[in-house]
């Protein structure tokens, strides 16, 4: 019996408890001491005209070494920080990282901002480092950021002190990300848990930036910026961010993507091969998927370098493609790359794939039966001499464990190049 069913049955025999406390939504994160005045912070500064181009924020989950910025303050492009000078270990790569990146993007989707996970090659950008290092506010804390009233410095660096192994949920990590980034735009804390700027993250599920004047919490650094939209002692996160970033613009540009290895037309021996790809987008890549012989493998890569280690156990022809997806749902497919497994003088044959029901359909997949040379099958490209051919669909089997739940492969099955 599955665990959910056991829980349901057990509940029938437990007495009802009046006014029982609801389950804890998440392990909370203390952000009350996460603001540091920048060395050149001007508390009277207010945002200037909104730039036409999106403001870029680099979510750095991959580790970085930062040196002291001294009196000059932060410079994300030069890895110098007035707040933390230390080496940050990578956050980790897995489902929680991917979910926290997506949740952070959702927090900012109404503003003209680009949330990227690869360091921009040029231009100004804010960097939020997600990782563990021996620095930050005294007594610990979940994050820290320099306060920058009016966003005077476009290259600020903020911090989320987190690792994938921690018990914080992806939603809490995203809330810390968004609050620390918002501090670099001059937003202070508010006393309202549903708002991202509340000094404790995780009290409520899925907080957001709210379009209302809310009471300030703790010290206020950028009072003149807040006074543009609210009475003294209050802050409206949405209106302030719109005044700095502007509203979001529709993303109509598709990504670009290409396979970098292996080379098209390459002959290989049976065994290991790694497919690698490069992808880029004006906003940011969310995932890159691998396709083999027309079949989506369900093993998406969310961060560069995009690569898939494979085993090609059967002689034949294998065609690779990759599909890149951006945050707006725009997609692009690479040019196909075809490789041949076997001896170069042999005529390559198309490698079979498994049907949806897993039955053997001429590809040796299902009950493990071997396929041998059959002269009665016209056009059969199997090896001559009655030698067994290993199942090509073993490649698909090797990737089944990486498939997303609920996602179904679509297979096309050929019987040694002959009729189905």
N, C-alpha and C positions, 0 to 999 in steps of 0.2 A: 504494500500500500504506500502511496506517495505521502510525503510529509504534509502537504496541504490537507489531504483527506484526514490524516491523523489529528491534525489540529481541530478540524471541524467536528469530528466525533468526540474528542475530548471535551470540547466546549459544552456539549450537551449534558455533561455530568458535573459541571462546575457551578457553584451557586452564583447568582447574579450579584454584582457589587455596585451599589448605587454611587453615582458621582465619581466613577473611577477616573484617574488621571489619564489623559490621552498619551499614546506612546511618544517618546522623544523623537523629534524629527531628524536631528543630526547632532553630532558633537559640536558644541559651539566654539567659536574662535574669538578671542579677545583682541579688539582693535582700538581700545581706548587710548593707547599710548603710541599710536602709529604715525604721528605727524611731527615733522622736523622743519623748522623754518629754514629756508634756503639762505645762503650767505648774502644774497643780493635781493631778498624778498622785500617787495614794497607792498605794505598792507593796504595802501590806497589805490593800487593799480586795479583797473577794470579792463575787461576784454576790449580789444580794438575791433575793427571791421572783420567780419567773417571772411575767411579766405575761400576762394572758389574751389581749390583743390582739397580733397579729403585730408584730414590729419591722420597720420600713420602711427599705429601703436604696435610694437613688436613684442609678442608674448614669447619670452625666451625660456623654454623648458629644458634646454640642452646643455646648461652649464656655462659658466663664464668666469674669468678672472678680472676683477675690477681693481684699479689703482685709485689713489686718493685724488680727488678733484681740487683739493685745496680751496682757496677763497673763490676760485673761478666757478666752483659748483659742478653741476652734472654735465656730461656730454656722452650721450648714449652711443654716438658714432665713434668715440675714442675709448669707450669702456672706462671712463673716469667718473667717480661718484663722490660727493661730499658726505653721503650718508653711510655707505658701506664700502670698504676696500678689503676684499677677501675673495677667495675662490669658492664659487657655488658649484655643488655637484648637480648633475642632471636630475630632474624630477623623476624620470622614469618614463617608459613608453608602454602604454596599454590602454585599456578601455576607459579608465578613469581620466587619464590625460585627455583623450579625445573628447570625452563628454564635458570636461571642464572648459576646454577651448570653445566648444559649440555653445555652452551656456554663457560664456563671457561674450561671445558675439551677439547672442540674443539680447543681453543687457544693453548693448549699444546700437541695436539695429535701427533705432529711429533717428540717429545722428549721422552726420557726414564724416564718418571715421572708418579707417581700414584697420581691422584687427588681423595681423599676419603672424605666422609662426616661423618664418624664415627671415633672417636679417636682410633688410633692404640694401641694395647695392649702392644707392646714392640717396641724397636728400636728407631732410631732418626727420626725426622720429622719436617718440617716447618709447622707452623700453621698460617693460615690467618683467623682472627676473623671478622665475618660479623655481625655488630650490632651497637647499639648506646651506648655511654658512655661519661662522661664529661672529655675527654682527647684528645690528638692529637695536631696538629700544632696550633700555636697561630693564632687567627683570624678565626679558623674553617678550613674546608677542607673536601674533600671526602675520604681521606685515609692517611695513614702514614706507613712508614716502616724503619727499620734500614738498612743502606747501608752496605753490606758485600762483599767487593771486593774478588773475588775468591771463594766465599762461604766457608769461613773459619769456620763458626759456622753452623752445620747442624740442629740446633734446634731454628732457628730464629722465631720470631712472627711478623707478619704484620697485618694491619688493614684496613677494609673497613667500613666506617661510614655510614651505610645504614639500613633502615627498609623496610619491604615489603609495608608499607603504603605510602612510599614516591613516588614521581612521576618519579623517575628514572626508565628507562626501564630495563628489565632483561639483555639486551645487555650491557648497561652502567655499571650495577653492575658487570657483568663479566669482563669488561675491567678494572675496578678499581681493582678487585681481581687479575687479571693477572699482572697488572703493579706493585702492591705492592709486590706480590710474586717475580717478576723479580728483584726488588730492593734488595731483600735479596740475590740474586745471583750476585749483583754488576752491574746491568744495570742502566744507567742514563737516563735522558730525551733526546729526539730528537725532532727537529723542523720539524715534518712531520705528519699531522693528520691521515693518513691511518695506521701508525704504532702504536701499543699498547702503546709504550713508549712516545707518545706525551703528554705534560703536561695538556691537556684539553681533557677529554673523552666525546664522544657524538657528536663531530663535524661531523664525517662521520659514516656511518652505517657499523657495523661489521669490525672493524680494526683487524689487525693481526700482528704477529712478521714478519718483512720483512727481506729478505736475501739480503741486500744491505747496503752500507755505507751511513749513513745519518748524517746531521749536528747536533751536540749537541745543547741542549737548556738549558740555565741557567748554574749553577755551575756544574762542572765535578768532581766526587769523585774518580772514578776508571779508571784513564787515562791509566795506564799501561795495564790493562785488555783489554781496547778498542784497544790499539795500536798493539795487537797481530793480528788484522784483518783489521784495517783501518788506514788511516793517522790521525795525531793529530786533535782533534776537531770533530771526527766522531765516529760512533758506528754502528756495525752490530749485531742486536739482535739475529738472527738465528745462526750465527757462534759462538757467545759467549755462547749461551745456549747449542749448540751441544758440545762445549768444556767442559762444566760443567756436562751436563746430559747424553750426547750421544744420538744417534737416537733411536726412539721408536722401541720396539720389538713386534712382533705379540702376542696378548693375546689369548692363546688356552685353558686356564683353565676355566672350567665352575664353577659357584657358587655352594655353598652348602646351603640347605634350609630345614627347618623342622618346623612343626606345634608344638607349645608348649602348646596350650590350645585351645579347650577342649581335654580331654583324649579320645582315641579311645574306642568305645563300651559303652560310657556313656549314661545313660537314663536321660532325661530332661523333665521338664514340659513345656508346650507351653509358649512362651514369649521370653525374651531377653537372648542372649548369645553373647559372644565376642570371635572371633577367633584371636589368636595371633600367630606370627611366628618369627623365627630367621633366618637370612640369612647373609652369608659372602662371600667374594670373594678376590682374591689376588690383584685385582686392585680396585674394588669398585662396590657396588650394585647401579644400576640406578633405579630399581623399582621392587616391588613385587606385584603380582596380585593374587586375590582370585578366586577360581573355586568352584562352588557348584553344586553337582550332574552332573558334566561334563560341566557345563555352565560357561563361563568366565563372571565375574561380571562387568568388566570395571571400577573398583574403585582402581587404583593402589596406593600403598604406596611407597614413595620415601625416607623415612627416618625412622630409628628405633626409638621407638619400632613399629613394623609393626602390626597393629591390625585393625579389622573390627567389629564394633558393629552391631548385626543383631537382627531381630525378626523372630522367628520360630512359626508361628501361627497355624500350622496344625500338627496333629499327623502323624508320619511317620518316614522315614529313610532319613538322610541327610549326604552326603559324601563331605568332604572338602579337597581341595588340594590348594597349593600355588605354583606359578611359579616365580622364581627369575631370573632377567635379569641383565647382567653387561654391561659396556660401550662398549664392543666389540661385543655385540649381543649374547654372550654365555648365555644359559639358563639352568635351572635345575628345576625339579618338585619334590615337597616333597612327602613322603609316604602319602597315603590317611588316613584320620581320619573320622570315621563314628560314628554319634550319633543318638539316637533314642528318639523321642518325644512322650510322652504318658505314660500310666501306664506300669510298667515293665512287668506285666504278659501278656499284650496284645501282639499279634504277630505284629511286625512292618511292615509297608507297605512303598513302595518307594514313596516319595513325587513327585507329578507331576510338570511339568514346562510348561512354555508358549511356543506356537509355534511362528514362526516368524511373522505370520499375526495377532497374538493376538486373534484368534478365540478360543472358548471353545472346547477343544478336550479331554474330559474326566477328566480334572483337575479343572473344575469349574472356569476357567479363561476366560474372554471375557465379556459376558453380566452379569456375577455375578450369574448364575444359580447354585443351590445347587446340590450336588451329594448325593443320598441316596442309601441305600443298595438295590441291585437288584439281587435276587436269580437267574435270568436268565443269568447273566454274570458269566461264569465259572472262578473260581480263583479270584474273586473280593475280595480285602482285606479291603474294607471299613467297618466302624463300623456297627454292627448289630443293629436291633431295629429301623431302619429308621431314625437315628439321622443324622443331616446335618454334612457334613465335610467342614470346612473352606478351601478356596482355598490355596493350597500349593504355587501357583505362586505369592501370595502376597509377599513372600520373594524377588522374582525377582523384583516386582514392587517397593519395598522399596529401591532398589539399582539403579533403572533406572536413577534417577536424578544424580547419580555419574558417569554414563557411559561417556566414551569419545565420542565426536562428531564423527559421521560417522562410529562408530564401531557397528557391528551387532551381537547380540547374536545368537548362534546356539542352538536350543532347541530340546530336545527329549521328546515326550509326550507319557505317558502311561495312559491307562484308568483303574485306580485302579489295576494295575498289570495284567490286562487282555489284549485281543487283541486290537490293535490300529484301 
